Amino acid sequence: MTRVLIVGSGFAGMWAALGAARTRRDLGAAAASITIDIVAPTSMLCLKPRLYQRHEPVFEVDIAPLLAAVDVGFIAGTVERLDTGTHTAAIRTAADTLIDAPYDALVLATGSHTTPPPDAWRPHVHVLDSAAQALRLRRHVTALPQRAPSAGRYTAVVVGAGFTGLEIATELGGWMRELAAGSGETARTLLLDRTTTAGATLGAAPQAAIAAALTQTGVTFRPATAVQTIAVDGDTGDVHVDMANGERIAAATVIWATGMQAHPLGRAVGAVDADGRLPVDAALRVPGHATLFAAGDMARASTAPGHDTLMSCQHAMPTGRIAGHNAVRVLAGVDPIAYAQPMYVTCLDLGGAGGLFTHGWNRSVVWTGAEAKSVKQAINGWLIAPPPAGQPELALQLADPTPLPAIGPDEVAARWRSMLASRAA
């Protein structure tokens, strides 16, 4: 028996498992003896694109029944070490025992986490990397009216004005105003960043829509702002955010959203980039390793001339599929598939201002407002959800590695209108 071991149960890991299971089926006798296992601390898939949503009831889904339905094993544990010479993973199991798990091909899909604040600040800030953290923030904000009045009771500070920070801040803007209504206290949501532009990494095209949305949702952007200290006031319970320019902000709610770092396990297999990602070739192999693949937020793959994959489910899902297919294919003696993803869109939730939907790497604006919001709700609602465990053939069908073709913005808009209409019917 030969074994594909997939490390991680997020979007990339789940789709790597489904892709591997599909190829094993499609190749028939050539791959029949290949076993596929996922190892991860939990079989709960965290639906991270939903974590900022205050009314969302489901932040994670158990994928163990789906894996079982397509004959993929699950090992509850954490990979502590990798020996790429002997093809062995040292796994700390849920029972706190250390086992050595051999593999013939490995897919690293351990995801990413928010770049953490300094240790002294961590007790005073919220980070949204897990369902538990999202629920903690929801409980915290919901309980603000029960706190004693203070200067910062209805003030929220979001540190980091990238994609994640924009979604959190615009959601909080309306939330804080609703909670403060009738209290006589001022609701404020401040968005801080070292850059001079909110959403700077999104380029120039969306800037007018982003600025309008911040105004509409009551979010104040503080550009070129460096946080110097974050500490709690023992008398009021407010957090003091001190900035390099000497300003102090009292806020009961502080969210840290300063970008992502790939899981540190990547360092065990190769040289990583500044964000911890492993550069990979067209087959998503880590250079120097014939049967070791990286996918999702662990991998930096070329997706278009001059553009690399981003840390998002938009790239995690297809890179996971391809890595899973290729792990089985190389073990079966079949040429690997080249990763390709010519289609790229951006869909940003902007709270009460609706959303922003753009096309292409230049992010030309297709929709803003309610239409863009409906696309984002569809993506977060059903598009990223795991296939149903009761329909394993559908799951394998969806693991088709064929990329979506690149189409123009008008056709993208038409297709989305058609999909939304059919879902509403």
C-alpha positions as CSV (number, residue, x, y, z in Angstrom):
1,M,0.0,0.0,0.0
2,T,1.1,3.5,-0.7
3,R,-0.1,6.6,1.1
4,V,-1.0,10.2,0.5
5,L,-0.9,12.2,3.7
6,I,-2.6,15.6,3.7
7,V,-1.8,17.9,6.5
8,G,-4.6,20.3,7.3
9,S,-8.4,20.2,7.2
10,G,-9.1,23.7,5.9
11,F,-10.4,24.6,2.4
12,A,-7.1,23.5,0.7
13,G,-6.9,20.3,2.8
14,M,-10.5,19.2,2.3
15,W,-10.3,19.8,-1.5
16,A,-6.9,18.1,-1.7
17,A,-8.6,15.0,-0.2
18,L,-11.5,15.2,-2.6
19,G,-9.1,15.8,-5.6
20,A,-7.0,12.8,-4.5
21,A,-10.1,10.6,-4.1
22,R,-11.3,11.6,-7.5
23,T,-8.0,10.8,-9.2
24,R,-7.8,7.5,-7.4
25,R,-11.2,6.6,-8.7
26,D,-10.5,7.8,-12.2
27,L,-7.2,6.0,-12.6
28,G,-8.7,2.7,-11.6
29,A,-6.2,-0.2,-11.0
30,A,-3.2,2.1,-11.3
31,A,-4.2,3.9,-8.1
32,A,-6.4,1.4,-6.4
33,S,-3.8,0.6,-3.7
34,I,-3.3,4.2,-2.7
35,T,-4.7,5.2,0.7
36,I,-5.5,8.8,1.5
37,D,-5.4,10.3,5.0
38,I,-5.9,13.8,6.4
39,V,-4.2,14.7,9.7
40,A,-5.4,17.8,11.6
41,P,-6.2,18.8,15.1
42,T,-9.9,18.8,14.3
43,S,-12.2,17.7,11.4
44,M,-14.1,20.9,11.8
45,L,-13.7,23.1,8.7
46,C,-13.5,26.7,9.8
47,L,-15.4,28.8,7.3
48,K,-13.1,31.8,7.8
49,P,-14.7,34.1,5.2
50,R,-17.7,34.2,7.5
51,L,-16.0,35.1,10.8
52,Y,-16.7,38.8,10.6
53,Q,-20.4,38.4,10.2
54,R,-22.4,39.2,13.4
55,H,-25.6,37.3,12.4
56,E,-24.0,34.2,10.9
57,P,-25.1,31.1,12.8
58,V,-22.5,28.6,11.4
59,F,-18.8,29.3,11.5
60,E,-17.5,25.7,11.1
61,V,-18.7,22.3,9.7
62,D,-17.5,18.8,10.5
63,I,-16.1,17.3,7.3
64,A,-15.4,13.8,8.9
65,P,-18.6,12.3,7.4
66,L,-17.7,13.7,3.9
67,L,-14.1,12.3,4.2
68,A,-15.5,8.9,5.2
69,A,-17.9,8.9,2.3
70,V,-15.1,9.2,-0.3
71,D,-12.8,6.7,1.6
72,V,-10.4,9.2,3.1
73,G,-9.1,8.6,6.6
74,F,-8.9,11.2,9.3
75,I,-6.3,11.3,12.0
76,A,-6.9,13.7,14.9
77,G,-3.5,15.2,15.7
78,T,-0.9,17.8,15.0
79,V,2.2,17.3,12.9
80,E,5.1,18.4,15.1
81,R,8.0,17.4,12.7
82,L,8.5,16.3,9.2
83,D,11.4,14.2,8.0
84,T,11.4,14.6,4.2
85,G,14.3,12.2,3.9
86,T,12.5,9.2,5.4
87,H,9.0,10.4,4.4
88,T,7.8,10.4,8.0
89,A,5.5,12.8,9.9
90,A,5.7,12.9,13.7
91,I,2.1,13.3,14.8
92,R,1.0,14.4,18.3
93,T,-2.3,12.6,18.6
94,A,-5.4,13.8,20.5
95,A,-4.5,11.3,23.2
96,D,-1.1,13.1,23.6
97,T,1.0,10.3,22.2
98,L,3.6,10.8,19.5
99,I,3.5,8.5,16.5
100,D,5.5,8.3,13.3
101,A,3.3,8.3,10.3
102,P,5.0,7.2,7.0
103,Y,3.9,8.7,3.7
104,D,4.7,8.3,0.0
105,A,3.3,11.7,-1.0
106,L,2.6,14.7,1.2
107,V,0.3,17.7,0.7
108,L,1.0,20.6,3.1
109,A,-2.3,22.5,3.5
110,T,-2.0,23.9,7.1
111,G,-3.3,27.3,6.2
112,S,-2.4,30.6,7.9
113,H,-3.1,32.8,10.9
114,T,-3.2,36.5,11.6
115,T,0.2,38.0,12.1
116,P,0.1,38.3,15.9
117,P,0.5,41.5,18.0
118,P,3.2,41.7,20.6
119,D,2.7,39.3,23.5
120,A,1.9,42.0,26.0
121,W,-1.0,43.2,23.8
122,R,-2.6,39.9,23.1
123,P,-4.9,39.8,26.1
124,H,-6.5,43.1,25.1
125,V,-7.2,42.5,21.4
126,H,-9.5,40.2,19.4
127,V,-8.2,38.2,16.5
128,L,-10.5,36.4,14.0
129,D,-8.8,33.2,13.1
130,S,-11.3,30.6,14.4
131,A,-15.0,30.1,15.1
132,A,-14.3,30.3,18.9
133,Q,-12.6,33.7,18.4
134,A,-15.5,35.0,16.3
135,L,-18.0,33.9,18.9
136,R,-16.0,35.5,21.6
137,L,-16.0,38.8,19.8
138,R,-19.8,38.5,19.2
139,R,-20.4,37.9,22.9
140,H,-18.1,40.7,23.8
141,V,-19.8,43.3,21.6
142,T,-23.3,42.1,22.4
143,A,-22.6,42.6,26.1
144,L,-21.4,46.2,25.7
145,P,-24.7,47.7,26.8
146,Q,-24.3,45.9,30.2
147,R,-21.0,47.5,30.8
148,A,-20.7,50.7,32.9
149,P,-20.6,53.8,30.8
150,S,-17.1,54.9,29.8
151,A,-15.4,57.0,27.2
152,G,-14.7,53.9,25.0
153,R,-17.7,51.7,25.7
154,Y,-19.0,52.1,22.1
155,T,-15.6,52.7,20.4
156,A,-14.1,50.0,18.3
157,V,-10.6,50.1,16.9
158,V,-9.6,47.9,14.0
159,V,-5.8,47.7,13.4
160,G,-5.1,46.9,9.8
161,A,-7.0,48.3,6.8
162,G,-6.6,45.4,4.4
163,F,-9.3,43.1,3.0
164,T,-10.1,41.6,6.4
165,G,-9.9,44.8,8.4
166,L,-12.3,46.5,5.9
167,E,-14.9,43.8,6.3
168,I,-14.7,43.8,10.1
169,A,-14.7,47.6,10.4
170,T,-17.7,48.2,8.2
171,E,-19.6,45.5,10.0
172,L,-18.7,47.0,13.3
173,G,-19.6,50.5,12.2
174,G,-23.3,49.9,12.0
175,W,-23.2,47.5,15.0
176,M,-21.7,50.1,17.3
177,R,-24.2,52.8,16.3
178,E,-27.1,50.4,16.9
179,L,-25.9,49.5,20.4
180,A,-25.1,53.1,21.3
181,A,-28.5,54.4,20.2
182,G,-30.3,56.1,23.0
183,S,-27.4,55.8,25.5
184,G,-26.2,59.3,25.1
185,E,-22.7,58.0,24.3
186,T,-20.9,58.3,21.0
187,A,-20.3,55.3,18.8
188,R,-17.0,55.3,16.9
189,T,-15.3,52.8,14.7
190,L,-11.7,53.7,13.8
191,L,-9.7,51.9,11.2
192,L,-5.9,52.3,11.6
193,D,-3.1,51.4,9.2
194,R,0.5,52.3,8.4
195,T,-0.4,52.9,4.8
196,T,-2.0,56.1,3.5
197,T,-4.9,54.3,1.8
198,A,-7.6,51.9,3.1
199,G,-7.5,48.7,1.1
200,A,-4.2,49.8,-0.5
201,T,-3.4,46.3,-1.8
202,L,-6.6,46.3,-3.8
203,G,-5.3,49.0,-6.1
204,A,-6.7,52.2,-7.4
205,A,-9.9,51.1,-9.1
206,P,-11.9,50.3,-5.9
207,Q,-10.8,53.3,-3.8
208,A,-13.7,55.6,-4.4
209,A,-16.2,52.8,-3.5
210,I,-14.2,51.9,-0.4
211,A,-14.0,55.5,0.8
212,A,-17.8,56.0,0.2
213,A,-18.5,52.8,2.2
214,L,-16.4,53.9,5.1
215,T,-18.3,57.2,5.2
216,Q,-21.7,55.4,4.9
217,T,-20.9,52.9,7.7
218,G,-19.5,55.6,10.1
219,V,-15.9,54.3,10.0
220,T,-13.1,56.8,10.4
221,F,-9.9,55.8,8.6
222,R,-6.6,56.9,10.2
223,P,-3.9,56.7,7.6
224,A,-0.2,56.4,8.3
225,T,-0.8,55.5,11.9
226,A,1.6,53.4,14.0
227,V,0.4,51.7,17.2
228,Q,2.9,52.2,20.0
229,T,1.2,50.5,23.0
230,I,-2.0,48.7,23.8
231,A,-3.0,48.3,27.5
232,V,-6.1,48.0,29.6
233,D,-7.4,50.7,32.0
234,G,-8.1,48.9,35.3
235,D,-10.7,51.3,36.3
236,T,-13.0,51.4,33.3
237,G,-12.0,48.2,31.5
238,D,-11.4,50.3,28.3
239,V,-8.3,49.5,26.3
240,H,-6.0,52.3,25.6
241,V,-4.5,52.4,22.2
242,D,-1.5,54.7,22.2
243,M,-0.1,55.9,18.8
244,A,3.3,57.0,17.8
245,N,2.0,60.6,17.3
246,G,1.0,60.8,21.0
247,E,-2.7,60.3,20.6
248,R,-4.6,57.9,22.9
249,I,-7.8,56.2,22.0
250,A,-10.0,54.6,24.7
251,A,-11.9,51.7,23.2
252,A,-13.7,48.7,24.7
253,T,-13.2,46.7,21.5
254,V,-9.9,46.3,19.6
255,I,-9.5,44.0,16.7
256,W,-6.1,43.0,15.3
257,A,-6.2,42.4,11.5
258,T,-2.6,43.2,10.3
259,G,-2.2,40.5,7.6
260,M,-1.6,36.8,7.4
261,Q,1.4,34.4,8.0
262,A,1.5,30.9,6.7
263,H,1.7,28.0,9.2
264,P,5.3,27.5,10.4
265,L,5.4,23.9,9.3
266,G,6.5,25.1,5.9
267,R,9.9,25.9,7.3
268,A,10.5,22.1,7.8
269,V,10.5,21.4,4.1
270,G,12.0,24.4,2.3
271,A,12.9,28.1,2.1
272,V,9.8,30.2,2.8
273,D,8.9,33.7,1.7
274,A,8.5,36.6,4.2
275,D,4.9,35.6,4.8
276,G,5.9,32.0,5.5
277,R,4.7,30.6,2.2
278,L,6.5,27.9,0.1
279,P,7.2,28.8,-3.5
280,V,5.9,25.9,-5.7
281,D,6.2,24.9,-9.3
282,A,3.4,24.6,-11.8
283,A,2.4,21.2,-10.4
284,L,2.4,22.7,-6.9
285,R,5.5,20.7,-5.9
286,V,7.9,22.2,-3.4
287,P,11.3,22.5,-5.2
288,G,13.6,19.6,-4.5
289,H,10.8,17.3,-3.5
290,A,9.3,15.0,-6.1
291,T,6.3,14.0,-4.0
292,L,5.8,16.9,-1.7
293,F,3.1,19.5,-2.6
294,A,1.8,22.7,-0.9
295,A,-1.6,24.2,-1.4
296,G,-3.8,27.0,-0.2
297,D,-2.2,29.6,2.1
298,M,0.9,27.5,2.4
299,A,1.8,27.9,-1.2
300,R,2.9,30.8,-3.4
301,A,2.0,29.7,-6.9
302,S,1.8,31.7,-10.1
303,T,-1.8,32.2,-11.2
304,A,-1.3,34.8,-13.9
305,P,1.7,36.6,-15.4
306,G,3.0,38.9,-12.7
307,H,0.5,37.6,-10.1
308,D,0.8,35.0,-7.4
309,T,-2.0,33.2,-5.5
310,L,-3.4,35.1,-2.5
311,M,-4.2,33.8,0.9
312,S,-7.9,33.3,0.2
313,C,-10.4,30.5,-0.3
314,Q,-10.6,31.6,-4.0
315,H,-7.1,30.2,-4.4
316,A,-7.1,27.6,-1.6
317,M,-9.9,25.5,-3.1
318,P,-8.4,25.0,-6.6
319,T,-4.8,24.7,-5.5
320,G,-6.0,22.0,-3.0
321,R,-7.8,20.1,-5.8
322,I,-4.7,20.2,-8.0
323,A,-2.3,19.2,-5.2
324,G,-4.5,16.3,-4.3
325,H,-4.8,15.1,-7.9
326,N,-1.1,15.3,-8.4
327,A,-0.2,13.5,-5.2
328,V,-2.1,10.5,-6.4
329,R,-1.0,10.9,-10.0
330,V,2.8,10.9,-9.3
331,L,2.4,7.8,-7.1
332,A,0.5,6.1,-9.9
333,G,3.2,7.0,-12.4
334,V,1.0,9.5,-14.3
335,D,2.2,13.0,-15.3
336,P,1.0,15.7,-12.9
337,I,-1.5,18.4,-13.9
338,A,-0.3,22.0,-14.2
339,Y,-2.1,24.5,-11.9
340,A,-4.0,27.2,-13.8
341,Q,-6.5,29.8,-12.6
342,P,-7.0,32.5,-15.2
343,M,-10.2,33.8,-13.7
344,Y,-9.9,36.2,-10.8
345,V,-12.5,38.4,-9.0
346,T,-12.6,40.2,-5.7
347,C,-15.7,40.4,-3.6
348,L,-15.6,42.5,-0.5
349,D,-18.4,42.9,2.2
350,L,-18.8,46.5,3.2
351,G,-21.4,46.2,6.0
352,G,-24.4,48.5,5.7
353,A,-22.9,50.0,2.5
354,G,-23.4,46.7,0.7
355,G,-20.4,45.3,-1.1
356,L,-17.8,45.6,-3.8
357,F,-17.4,43.2,-6.7
358,T,-14.5,43.6,-9.1
359,H,-13.1,41.8,-12.1
360,G,-9.5,40.9,-13.0
361,W,-6.2,41.7,-11.3
362,N,-6.7,45.4,-12.1
363,R,-9.9,45.1,-10.0
364,S,-12.2,47.0,-12.3
365,V,-15.5,47.6,-10.4
366,V,-18.4,45.5,-11.7
367,W,-20.9,46.2,-8.8
368,T,-21.1,48.1,-5.6
369,G,-23.9,48.2,-3.0
370,A,-26.7,45.7,-2.8
371,E,-25.8,43.6,-5.9
372,A,-22.3,43.2,-4.8
373,K,-23.5,42.3,-1.3
374,S,-25.8,39.5,-2.7
375,V,-22.7,38.0,-4.5
376,K,-20.7,38.1,-1.3
377,Q,-23.6,36.4,0.6
378,A,-23.8,33.7,-2.0
379,I,-20.1,33.1,-1.8
380,N,-20.0,32.9,2.0
381,G,-23.3,31.1,2.2
382,W,-23.3,28.2,-0.3
383,L,-20.3,28.5,-2.6
384,I,-17.6,27.8,0.0
385,A,-19.7,25.2,2.0
386,P,-18.5,21.6,1.8
387,P,-20.3,19.2,-0.5
388,P,-23.0,17.2,1.4
389,A,-21.6,14.0,2.8
390,G,-24.7,12.1,1.6
391,Q,-23.7,12.8,-2.0
392,P,-20.1,11.5,-2.5
393,E,-20.5,11.3,-6.3
394,L,-21.3,15.0,-6.3
395,A,-18.3,15.7,-4.1
396,L,-16.0,13.9,-6.5
397,Q,-17.6,15.7,-9.5
398,L,-16.9,19.0,-7.8
399,A,-13.3,18.0,-7.4
400,D,-12.8,18.3,-11.2
401,P,-9.4,20.0,-11.7
402,T,-10.5,21.9,-14.8
403,P,-10.1,25.6,-14.2
404,L,-12.8,28.1,-14.9
405,P,-12.1,30.0,-18.1
406,A,-11.3,33.7,-18.1
407,I,-14.3,35.7,-19.1
408,G,-15.0,39.4,-19.3
409,P,-16.7,41.5,-16.7
410,D,-20.0,41.7,-18.6
411,E,-20.2,37.9,-18.8
412,V,-19.2,37.5,-15.1
413,A,-22.1,39.9,-14.2
414,A,-24.5,38.0,-16.4
415,R,-23.5,34.6,-14.9
416,W,-23.9,35.8,-11.4
417,R,-27.3,37.3,-12.1
418,S,-28.4,34.0,-13.5
419,M,-27.0,32.0,-10.6
420,L,-28.6,34.3,-8.0
421,A,-31.9,34.2,-9.8
422,S,-31.9,30.4,-10.0
423,R,-31.0,30.1,-6.3
424,A,-33.9,32.5,-5.4
425,A,-36.4,30.6,-7.6
